[in-house]
Amino acid sequence: MLLTAEPEGCLYVLSGPSGTGKTSLAMAMLESDPDIGYTRSVTTRPPRSATEQHYDYVDRDTFLTMIDEGRFAQWIHPSYDEYYGTLRAPVEEALEKGRDLVFDYSPEGYLNLRRLYPDHTVGIFVMAPSVAAMRERLAGRGSESSEELVLRRRMAERDFDFVEQHDYHVVNDNFDHALRQLQAIRAAEKARMSRQRSLLRTYTLNKRPTLLRYYDPPVR
């Protein structure tokens, strides 16, 4: 019988502080492989630019109604009465089809998603080469007021408390190298035995009952 691997879909979450390049890396993963999907988040905050395309924008009352209706796989309320969330329907549709999705979240968003899909979520903590470099990148964005920037710095450093709850750690010093690391992580996860249920069923149909035997060392 031909052994064919049809691994289950995975949810790869690039998590970590703002200013570490996780969104750019997520987009690069998408561009490098058409088999990876991405779901737009829903937010109550206004667009930062006319070309921002990663979000669907709704008002606060609409977002709260969506929470009550159970439409989110995960949602967070980080600051300034703004809300962010990921719709549940496209995530579950992708998993049913065995398709991978990539997300860029704060650690809070990652942990929320992992609670709902613990067997499918892969957490990858993405960090700048140093804390100083992370702060410089945050300041260089120029999209926040000084008050918002101070809050983002505090939130970014608080994210360090959740590093050990991730599966992998990637330092985004060289972008191409970091992307290759992410691609290697995906390849390894796709080969993980626990994700090969269709393959394991093939072995189950062909295996024979076996008794393991343990022997004492020979007596000299």
C-alpha positions as CSV (number, residue, x, y, z in Angstrom):
1,M,0.0,0.0,0.0
2,L,1.3,3.4,-1.0
3,L,2.2,5.6,2.0
4,T,0.8,9.1,1.5
5,A,1.2,11.8,4.0
6,E,-1.7,14.2,4.4
7,P,-0.8,16.1,7.5
8,E,-3.4,18.2,9.3
9,G,-3.6,21.9,9.0
10,C,-1.6,24.1,11.4
11,L,-2.0,27.6,12.7
12,Y,1.4,29.2,12.7
13,V,1.4,32.2,15.0
14,L,4.3,34.7,14.7
15,S,4.0,36.2,18.2
16,G,6.0,38.8,20.0
17,P,6.4,42.5,20.7
18,S,5.7,45.3,18.2
19,G,8.7,46.4,16.2
20,T,10.2,42.9,15.6
21,G,9.1,42.4,12.0
22,K,6.6,39.6,12.6
23,T,4.0,41.1,10.2
24,S,6.6,41.4,7.4
25,L,7.7,37.8,8.0
26,A,4.2,36.5,7.9
27,M,3.6,38.3,4.6
28,A,6.8,36.8,3.2
29,M,5.7,33.3,4.3
30,L,2.5,33.9,2.3
31,E,4.3,35.1,-0.8
32,S,6.8,32.1,-0.7
33,D,4.1,29.4,-0.5
34,P,0.6,29.6,-2.0
35,D,-0.5,26.7,0.2
36,I,-0.4,29.0,3.3
37,G,-3.5,31.1,4.0
38,Y,-4.0,34.3,6.0
39,T,-7.2,35.6,7.6
40,R,-7.8,39.3,8.0
41,S,-8.3,40.5,11.6
42,V,-11.2,42.6,12.7
43,T,-10.5,45.8,14.6
44,T,-12.2,48.9,16.0
45,R,-9.2,51.1,15.5
46,P,-9.0,53.5,12.5
47,P,-6.7,52.6,9.6
48,R,-3.1,53.9,10.0
49,S,-2.9,54.5,6.3
50,A,-5.0,54.4,3.2
51,T,-3.2,51.3,2.0
52,E,-3.5,49.2,5.2
53,Q,-5.1,46.0,4.1
54,H,-4.7,43.5,7.0
55,Y,-7.9,44.4,8.9
56,D,-11.6,44.7,8.5
57,Y,-12.8,47.8,10.4
58,V,-15.9,47.9,12.5
59,D,-17.2,50.1,15.3
60,R,-17.1,49.1,18.9
61,D,-20.8,48.1,19.2
62,T,-20.5,45.9,16.2
63,F,-17.4,44.2,17.6
64,L,-19.0,43.6,21.0
65,T,-22.0,42.1,19.3
66,M,-19.7,39.7,17.4
67,I,-18.2,38.7,20.7
68,D,-21.6,37.9,22.1
69,E,-22.4,35.8,19.0
70,G,-19.3,33.7,19.4
71,R,-17.9,34.7,16.0
72,F,-14.2,35.1,17.2
73,A,-11.6,32.4,17.5
74,Q,-9.7,34.9,19.6
75,W,-10.0,38.6,20.5
76,I,-8.1,41.0,22.6
77,H,-8.6,44.5,24.1
78,P,-5.0,45.8,24.4
79,S,-5.4,49.6,24.8
80,Y,-7.3,52.8,24.3
81,D,-10.6,50.9,24.1
82,E,-9.5,49.3,20.8
83,Y,-10.4,45.7,20.0
84,Y,-8.8,43.1,17.7
85,G,-10.1,39.7,16.8
86,T,-9.9,36.8,14.4
87,L,-13.1,35.3,13.0
88,R,-13.7,31.7,13.8
89,A,-15.3,30.5,10.6
90,P,-12.3,30.9,8.2
91,V,-10.0,29.3,10.7
92,E,-12.2,26.2,11.1
93,E,-12.8,26.0,7.4
94,A,-9.0,25.9,6.8
95,L,-8.4,23.3,9.4
96,E,-11.2,21.1,7.9
97,K,-9.4,21.3,4.6
98,G,-6.0,20.6,6.1
99,R,-4.7,24.0,5.1
100,D,-2.1,26.0,7.0
101,L,-2.7,29.5,8.2
102,V,-0.2,32.1,9.4
103,F,-0.9,34.9,11.9
104,D,1.0,37.8,13.5
105,Y,-0.2,38.3,17.0
106,S,0.7,39.6,20.4
107,P,1.4,36.8,22.9
108,E,-2.0,37.4,24.3
109,G,-3.6,36.7,20.9
110,Y,-1.5,33.6,20.5
111,L,-2.4,32.2,23.9
112,N,-6.1,32.8,23.2
113,L,-5.9,31.0,19.9
114,R,-4.0,28.1,21.5
115,R,-6.7,27.6,24.1
116,L,-9.3,27.0,21.4
117,Y,-7.0,25.0,19.0
118,P,-4.3,23.4,21.3
119,D,-3.4,20.6,18.9
120,H,-3.1,22.8,15.8
121,T,-1.5,26.0,17.1
122,V,2.3,26.5,16.7
123,G,3.7,29.5,18.6
124,I,6.8,31.2,17.3
125,F,8.2,34.1,19.3
126,V,9.8,36.6,17.0
127,M,12.2,39.1,18.5
128,A,14.5,41.9,17.2
129,P,18.3,41.3,17.7
130,S,18.1,43.3,21.0
131,V,15.8,45.2,23.2
132,A,17.4,48.4,22.0
133,A,16.8,47.5,18.4
134,M,13.2,46.7,19.2
135,R,12.7,50.2,20.7
136,E,14.4,51.9,17.7
137,R,12.1,50.1,15.3
138,L,9.0,51.1,17.3
139,A,10.1,54.7,17.4
140,G,10.9,54.6,13.6
141,R,7.4,53.6,12.7
142,G,6.1,57.2,13.3
143,S,2.5,56.1,13.3
144,E,1.9,56.6,17.1
145,S,1.7,59.6,19.3
146,S,4.3,59.9,22.0
147,E,1.8,58.6,24.6
148,E,0.9,55.6,22.4
149,L,4.6,54.9,21.8
150,V,5.4,54.8,25.6
151,L,2.5,52.4,26.1
152,R,3.7,50.2,23.2
153,R,7.1,50.0,24.7
154,R,5.7,48.9,28.0
155,M,3.5,46.4,26.4
156,A,6.3,45.1,24.2
157,E,8.6,44.5,27.2
158,R,5.7,42.8,29.1
159,D,5.5,40.3,26.2
160,F,8.8,38.9,27.4
161,D,6.9,37.2,30.3
162,F,5.4,34.7,27.8
163,V,8.4,33.6,25.8
164,E,8.6,30.1,27.4
165,Q,5.0,29.4,26.4
166,H,6.0,29.4,22.7
167,D,7.2,26.4,20.8
168,Y,10.0,28.2,18.9
169,H,12.1,31.4,19.0
170,V,13.3,33.3,16.0
171,V,15.6,36.4,16.1
172,N,14.8,38.7,13.2
173,D,18.3,40.1,12.6
174,N,18.7,39.0,9.0
175,F,15.3,38.9,7.3
176,D,16.1,36.2,4.8
177,H,17.7,34.0,7.5
178,A,14.7,34.5,9.8
179,L,12.3,33.6,6.9
180,R,14.3,30.4,6.2
181,Q,14.0,29.5,9.9
182,L,10.2,29.9,9.7
183,Q,10.0,27.7,6.6
184,A,12.1,25.0,8.3
185,I,9.9,25.1,11.4
186,R,6.8,24.6,9.1
187,A,8.5,21.7,7.4
188,A,9.3,20.1,10.7
189,E,5.8,20.6,12.0
190,K,4.3,19.0,8.9
191,A,6.4,15.9,9.5
192,R,5.5,15.6,13.2
193,M,4.0,12.2,13.8
194,S,1.1,13.5,15.8
195,R,-0.1,15.4,12.6
196,Q,0.1,12.3,10.4
197,R,-3.2,10.7,11.3
198,S,-4.0,9.5,7.9
199,L,-0.6,7.9,7.6
200,L,-0.9,6.3,11.0
201,R,-4.2,4.7,10.0
202,T,-2.4,3.1,7.1
203,Y,0.2,1.6,9.5
204,T,-2.6,0.5,11.9
205,L,-4.3,-1.5,9.1
206,N,-1.0,-3.3,8.4
207,K,0.6,-3.8,11.7
208,R,0.8,-7.1,13.5
209,P,0.3,-7.6,17.3
210,T,3.8,-7.4,18.8
211,L,5.0,-8.2,22.3
212,L,7.9,-6.2,23.5
213,R,10.4,-8.3,25.4
214,Y,12.9,-7.0,27.9
215,Y,15.9,-9.2,28.7
216,D,18.2,-9.2,31.6
217,P,21.9,-9.0,30.7
218,P,23.5,-12.4,30.3
219,V,25.1,-14.0,33.3
220,R,28.9,-14.4,33.0
